Amino acid sequence: MRTLLLASALIAGLFGSLTAVPARAPSPPPQHASCKTLWGFAKPCAEVSTTLIQQIEAYNPLNGCEECQYTLEFAAPMFIKASHTSPDGLQAERIIFRFTPNATSGCRLFAQSTSLRFTNLIDNYLNYCNLYNLLTGLFGSPAASPVPVPYHAFCRTLWLFGLPCTDVGNRLVHQIQAFSPLNGCKKCHYIIVSATNTSIQAHHTSPDNLHVESLEFTLQTTILTGSCRVNAQSASLTFSSLLDGGLNYCNLYDLLTASGLNLSPGFLEMTSEWACLGYTTATCRT
């Protein structure tokens, strides 16, 4: 009996010590600060590239200047790769430049600087300054000007249905065809591109024809239940802000609800604001 009491006391003490340990908050996910920018120059790309290479080499650490923390790693006619290291050696950034000739014999320059070590996304303009310090030699070029970085708004969502994929695919295809511009309805801006047993592709065009989105549905039969899993995606083909007001989500949602698939047995939708930009503010859901 004394042995049992002693064991009970030890166990109680053990659990007491465990509960006394304060819970640790989960660590935030690692982030890499970054800066992307696009510039247009009236100079040919070969001249822009040569000037950048010369500037990177002039800022080599061996030269000992205040901004001499750049190292040229690779150079090709349309691509340059370099690195930048802070004076204390604690921070390092990867820098890339891509060149694209334009129709007027000028050059479009895509520039990016990305922190290699885990850091806060707020980098006090470190990555921007990495690019700016190298590009200052080109700012005297005629028509040197920043161009907004193009973004493609998108939405990705996962649908689960308690129906065979054949039924789900047929209803999606029929609804896209019913929403053809030839039918003249309010939502009739869809065009079927291709359809197979496992994949459906379509386009959606805005009424003013200024915006086009690519839609893709990938259908997969689940092994255990024989039901259907659909990965649905809508992505803007024209350059736009990432905040699309729920446009891409509504492209998918309108087909889902018009076909009645949202009312089918076992329907479940899984997405979030991270996977589907504008999901929480989409007016089609209200």
C-alpha positions in Angstrom: 0.0 0.0 0.0 2.9 2.4 0.9 4.5 1.6 -2.4 1.3 2.5 -4.3 1.0 5.8 -2.4 4.6 6.6 -3.1 4.1 5.9 -6.8 1.0 8.0 -6.9 2.8 10.9 -5.3 5.7 10.6 -7.8 3.2 10.6 -10.8 1.3 13.5 -9.4 4.5 15.5 -8.9 5.6 14.6 -12.5 2.4 15.9 -14.0 2.5 18.9 -11.8 5.9 19.8 -13.0 4.8 19.3 -16.6 1.8 21.6 -16.3 4.1 24.2 -14.6 6.1 24.5 -17.8 4.8 27.6 -19.7 3.4 26.9 -23.1 5.6 28.2 -25.9 4.1 30.3 -28.6 4.6 28.8 -32.1 7.6 30.4 -33.9 6.6 32.6 -36.9 7.4 31.1 -40.3 10.7 32.3 -41.8 10.4 35.1 -44.3 12.7 36.4 -47.0 12.5 40.2 -47.6 12.5 41.0 -51.3 12.2 43.9 -53.8 11.2 43.5 -57.4 11.2 46.4 -59.8 10.9 47.0 -63.6 12.7 49.8 -65.5 12.6 51.0 -69.0 15.6 52.5 -70.8 16.1 54.1 -74.2 19.5 52.5 -74.4 20.1 49.0 -76.0 20.1 46.1 -73.5 23.8 45.4 -74.3 24.8 48.9 -73.1 22.6 48.7 -70.0 24.1 45.3 -69.2 27.7 46.5 -69.7 27.1 49.5 -67.4 25.6 47.3 -64.7 28.5 44.8 -64.8 31.0 47.7 -64.6 29.2 49.1 -61.6 29.1 45.8 -59.8 32.8 45.2 -60.3 33.5 48.8 -59.1 31.6 48.0 -55.9 33.7 44.9 -55.3 34.7 44.6 -51.5 38.4 44.8 -52.5 37.9 48.4 -53.5 37.1 49.4 -49.9 34.4 52.0 -50.6 31.3 52.6 -48.4 29.1 50.7 -50.8 31.6 48.1 -51.9 29.8 44.9 -50.9 28.8 43.5 -54.3 30.1 40.4 -56.0 29.5 39.5 -59.6 28.6 35.8 -59.8 27.4 35.3 -63.4 26.8 37.4 -66.5 25.2 36.5 -69.8 23.8 38.8 -72.6 20.3 38.9 -71.1 21.0 37.9 -67.4 23.2 39.0 -64.5 23.5 37.4 -61.1 25.3 39.1 -58.2 25.3 39.1 -54.4 25.4 41.8 -51.7 26.8 41.3 -48.2 26.4 43.7 -45.3 29.6 45.2 -43.8 29.2 43.0 -40.7 28.7 39.9 -42.8 25.4 39.1 -41.0 23.1 39.8 -44.0 23.4 38.6 -47.6 21.1 39.2 -50.6 20.9 37.6 -54.0 20.5 40.1 -56.9 19.3 39.2 -60.4 18.8 41.3 -63.6 16.9 40.2 -66.7 17.0 42.2 -69.9 14.3 42.3 -72.6 14.7 44.4 -75.8 11.6 46.4 -76.7 10.2 47.5 -80.0 12.0 50.8 -80.0 15.5 49.4 -79.6 15.4 50.3 -75.9 15.5 47.9 -73.0 13.2 46.6 -70.2 15.1 45.7 -67.1 13.6 43.4 -64.4 15.6 43.7 -61.2 15.2 41.7 -58.0 17.0 41.6 -54.6 16.1 38.9 -52.1 17.5 38.3 -48.6 19.0 34.9 -48.3 18.9 34.7 -44.5 15.6 34.5 -42.6 14.5 38.0 -41.8 11.5 40.2 -41.3 9.7 41.3 -44.4 10.2 44.9 -43.3 13.8 45.4 -44.3 14.0 49.2 -44.1 14.5 49.4 -47.9 17.7 47.3 -47.8 16.8 45.3 -50.9 15.5 48.3 -52.8 18.8 50.2 -52.0 20.8 47.2 -53.3 19.2 47.8 -56.7 19.1 51.6 -56.6 22.8 51.9 -55.8 23.7 49.9 -58.9 21.1 51.6 -61.2 22.1 55.2 -60.4 24.7 55.1 -63.2 21.9 54.5 -65.6 19.4 57.1 -64.5 21.0 59.7 -66.8 19.8 57.5 -69.7 17.1 59.0 -71.8 13.6 57.7 -70.9 15.0 55.9 -67.8 11.8 55.3 -65.8 10.4 52.8 -63.3 7.5 50.7 -64.7 5.0 49.1 -62.3 5.8 45.4 -61.7 3.1 43.3 -63.4 1.0 41.1 -61.2 -1.4 38.3 -62.1 -4.3 38.1 -59.7 -5.5 34.5 -59.1 -7.7 32.2 -57.1 -7.1 28.6 -56.2 -9.8 26.5 -54.4 -10.5 22.9 -53.7 -13.9 21.4 -54.1 -15.0 18.0 -52.8 -18.2 16.3 -54.2 -20.0 13.1 -53.3 -20.5 12.5 -57.0 -18.5 10.7 -59.7 -16.0 12.9 -61.5 -17.9 12.1 -64.7 -21.0 13.8 -63.4 -19.1 16.8 -62.0 -17.1 17.3 -65.2 -20.2 17.1 -67.4 -22.1 19.6 -65.4 -19.2 22.1 -65.4 -18.7 21.7 -69.2 -22.5 22.2 -69.8 -22.5 25.3 -67.6 -19.5 26.9 -69.4 -21.3 26.2 -72.7 -24.5 27.7 -71.3 -22.5 30.9 -70.3 -21.2 31.3 -73.9 -21.2 34.9 -75.1 -23.6 33.8 -77.9 -26.3 33.4 -75.3 -26.2 37.0 -74.3 -26.9 36.6 -70.6 -25.4 38.8 -67.8 -22.8 36.2 -66.9 -22.2 34.9 -70.5 -18.5 35.5 -70.8 -17.1 32.0 -70.7 -15.5 30.1 -73.6 -14.6 26.4 -73.4 -11.0 25.7 -74.5 -10.6 22.0 -73.9 -12.2 19.2 -71.9 -11.2 15.7 -71.0 -12.2 13.2 -68.3 -9.6 14.7 -65.9 -9.2 18.4 -67.0 -11.3 21.3 -68.2 -9.9 24.6 -69.5 -11.8 27.7 -70.2 -11.5 31.5 -70.6 -13.5 34.3 -69.0 -13.6 37.8 -70.6 -15.0 40.9 -68.9 -17.9 42.7 -70.7 -15.6 45.5 -71.9 -13.1 42.9 -73.2 -10.3 44.5 -71.2 -9.7 41.6 -68.8 -9.2 38.0 -69.6 -8.9 35.1 -67.1 -7.8 31.5 -67.6 -9.8 28.9 -65.8 -8.6 25.3 -65.1 -10.4 22.4 -63.3 -8.5 19.3 -62.5 -10.7 16.3 -61.6 -9.5 13.4 -59.5 -11.4 10.4 -58.3 -10.8 9.6 -54.6 -9.7 6.0 -54.0 -11.7 5.2 -50.9 -15.1 6.6 -51.7 -15.1 7.0 -55.5 -16.2 10.6 -55.1 -14.6 13.6 -56.8 -11.9 16.1 -55.8 -11.6 19.2 -58.0 -8.7 21.7 -58.0 -10.2 24.8 -59.5 -8.1 27.9 -60.5 -8.8 31.2 -62.2 -5.8 33.5 -63.1 -5.8 36.9 -64.8 -3.9 36.8 -68.1 -3.7 40.6 -68.3 -1.5 42.5 -65.8 -3.5 43.7 -62.8 -3.3 44.3 -59.1 -3.3 41.3 -56.9 -6.3 42.7 -55.2 -8.9 41.9 -57.9 -12.1 42.5 -55.8 -12.9 38.8 -55.9 -13.0 38.6 -59.7 -11.2 35.3 -60.1 -13.1 33.7 -57.2 -16.4 34.8 -58.7 -15.4 33.2 -62.1 -15.3 29.9 -60.3 -18.2 30.5 -57.9 -20.6 31.5 -60.7 -20.1 28.2 -62.5 -20.3 26.3 -59.3 -23.7 27.8 -58.2 -25.2 28.0 -61.7 -24.6 24.3 -62.3 -26.0 23.5 -58.9 -22.9 21.6 -57.8 -22.7 23.5 -54.6 -26.0 21.8 -53.6 -24.8 18.3 -54.5 -24.3 15.6 -51.8 -21.0 15.9 -49.8 -20.0 19.3 -51.3 -17.2 21.0 -49.4 -15.1 24.0 -50.4 -11.6 24.6 -49.0 -9.7 27.8 -49.7 -8.4 30.9 -48.0 -7.4 34.5 -48.6 -3.8 33.4 -49.2 -4.8 30.8 -51.9 -7.6 32.9 -53.3 -7.0 36.6 -53.3 -10.2 38.6 -52.7 -12.1 35.5 -51.4 -13.3 37.2 -48.2 -14.5 40.3 -50.1 -16.0 38.7 -53.2 -19.5 40.2 -53.7 -20.8 37.1 -55.5 -20.8 35.2 -52.2 -23.2 37.7 -50.5 
